[in-house]
Amino acid sequence: MMKLAKGKRTYLMLTGAVVLTLLAGVYFFMAFYYQGHFLPSTKLNGMSVSGKSKEDVEKMITEGIGGYDLTLKTRQEGKEVIKGADISLAPKFGDSILKRLKEQNSFAWPAALFSERELKEPTMVGFDEAKLEKLLEELDCMQKENQKEPEDAHCSEYQPGGYEIVPEERGSAIDQKKLLTVLKDAVKNLKKSVSLEEEGCYKNPEITSDNQELIGLTDTLNRYTKSAVTYDLGEKSETLDGEVTHTWMKIDGMEVSIDEEAVASYVDDLAASYNTVFRRHKLKTASGATVEITNGDYGWKVDKEGEKEQLIKDIKTGESIKREITYAQRAKSHGENDYGDTYVEINLTAQRLYFYKNGSLLVESDLVSGNVSKNYDTPTGIYGLTYKERDAVLRGENYASPVTYWMPFCNNVGMHDASWRSSFGGAIYKTSGSHGCINLPKSAAQKIFENIEEGDPVLVYTLPGTESAEAVAQEAAQVVGMIQAIGEVNFESEPAIAAARKMYDALPPKGQAQVTNYDLLLAAEEQLAGLKAQLAALQPQQ
């Protein structure tokens, strides 16, 4: 490398020294200058005061105060103005600006060229805060009629399409305390305008459309009311959907629940409409006559608690479901006659049984029912077969009767074979009947047993006028014998006369017509009445 000439090196060194001296001079000059002036990039209460002296800043503030107006920008492009003169706005310097100048490091002026400084000084202007508060209260935007409170976003009422979120309304109500704070700060900093919106002076809704809890609430309501439960009722159906279930929705804050009392009430209505248990059942009998059966526990019975619980579960799925009502007890059919076309018909008056299978008569038989004379009457009514059992032993007070086919339908009353009997039907039951069961020939009992199922209905009734001719003849003959046995009438004849009368009156008309000695009963009653009259005449007068 070539070496610089001695003279040239000297020149460069002198030049460098001069440049450094000049730079140093500039640096110290500016440092001295900034002892009385604000550093570059300096703002004081939002005003640029770069390079300005204390006097310059005070002049700026004084000039700013002279015609100062503060514009308030309200919602919907509204504007209101507060004049500085109306709040006695005036300079209030003291030594605050000088103090700020002394706080700065004037020798750091080069660094200030590359970074902004924001100074705050609350004591440069003064105003009457009471006047400002009064002016605030008089602003149009602060008047009650011009302020509308914000409304929270909320879930709508139920519509056919479901629920939706009703957006919040911002309203125009102002937080007076917040606005006063903003105005004081604006005046102190001689701001020309403030936006009430940007400064957050308006009251805001607490709940907005994007609130996750509100969204969750609305979604839950829509899911619940979207559910549809269609009840299968045989030939017809009934559908429960949001048109009803929306009235069951209970909203507590952001939580939704299903009103169990309302569900229970609906289930009560279902039971009232579709329960057939304990209701009158009509039966067109084998004789052709129609009877009404009022007793018995056969029929559809809604499981109210079970249906309520299932219904609540179904609603929560949000799905369409088709199912039966939850039943505690079932019948055979949802049609006009809930006992369907497989049933046992028992006519106690005729002592006759009919077993229909799928609408066809499978068994017809005479029977012997409960002993009337001992008050063992077979209960009338409609019942479901409880169960069936082979080779059972029927036990009661002082008896144990083995049977091959046992089919109970009302507590301990049932149908069974009765091998100890040689005949069935007629009027046997009136004096030699069972303890309440239906005694049947073994062949009839067997065929019924082989074809009947648990739950199949058994309809038991009486129907005057359907007595068998054999039974009528037997009872008429019995009455004839009772009348004949009265013999010579005296006071001791009264029980026999009364028994004959009771038996005669119980006969159907065609039976009474077969009592050939009825005139003897009339004569005996007349003679007994005469004896009583004579006895009464002999009694001493009181």
PyMOL commands that set and color helices and strands:
alter all, ss='L'
color gray80, all
select helices_A, chain A and resi 6-33+54-66+75-77+84-87+96-103+106-112+129-138+140-142+144-146+176-188+212-226+242-248+260-274+304-317+372-374+428-432+442-451+469-484+491-506+509-512+518-538
alter helices_A, ss='H'
color red, helices_A
select strands_A, chain A and resi 42-44+47-48+69-74+78-83+90-91+117-119+125-126+154-155+165-166+193-195+228-233+236-240+249-252+255-258+281-284+290-293+301-302+320-323+327-329+343-347+352-357+360-366+381-384+389-396+399-410+413-417+438-440+457-461
alter strands_A, ss='S'
color yellow, strands_A
deselect
rebuild
show_as cartoon
